[in-house]
Amino acid sequence: MTVDVLAIGAHPDDVELCVGGTLAALVREGYRVGIVDCTRGEYGTRGSASLRLEEARRAQEILGVHRREFLDMPDSAIAPTDDAIVELVRVLRQYRPHVVLFPPPFERHPDHEAVHRIVRSAYFKSGLARLHTFGPDGTEQEPYRPARLYSYIQAYHHEADFFVDISQTFEQKLEAIRAYASQVYVPERYQSDEPETVLSRPDFLESVVARARYWGSMIGVRYAEGFLAVEPLGLRSLSVLFP
């Protein structure tokens, strides 16, 4: 199955936290959406890899995302190796998205930065005819390069190049985030003696709301998500910006 938009994250929950509202809105608009998680979050402080996969599937259902794939890159040790890049080439050629959403180049977690570098390399190499890859059925894949790459914004602050209005899907985004009860503060669903993390603190979701409200205020809406343009944005006509 091909998709229109593919969101790539290092760990289950990265995509929901950063672009859950945008993906839900795209699904409502009739576009096909996919998520690829490069690891299974097996090195996380809380929960387990198997539990996080269950939570990820639940979040996928909440957002209405059509496809979700989990790769086997090592959590907390992702590196832009040739094998990792070729694996992402296979993914891009399989799903053939028009737009790819992925982590920013400068981030708190080294895995996020590594995924940025892997996707950038895979984006270019996926269009090379002499790089041979094979799909799940063993068939050789055709070269393909997505039309656009945009980075979402994670832990560190970046001045966004553009914003997407998620006012209609923000509650859906929050519900998808709460699906990760082992990671974020949802005491009625998950209680343990595991160490506290930034995400598991009671005030973490408040920061998610505050950031979305701030970005929304920048464009005159209630909630928004911010993005970075890898390449300059061009318009077919100034008229696309008319109200």
Buried (B, 14 or more C-beta within 10 A) or exposed (E): EBBBBBBBBBBBBBBBBBBBBBBBBBBEEEBBBBBBBBBBBBEBEBBEBEBBBBBBBBBBEBBBBBBBBBBEBBBBEBEBEEEBBBBBBBBBBBBBBBBBBBBBBEBEBEBBBBBBBBBBBBBEBBBEEEBEBEEEEEEEBEBBBBEBBBBBBBEEEBEBBEBBBBBBBBEBBBBBBBBBBBBBBBEEEBEEEEEEBEBBEEEBBEEBEEBBBEBBEEEEBEBBBBBBEBEEEEEEEEEEEEE
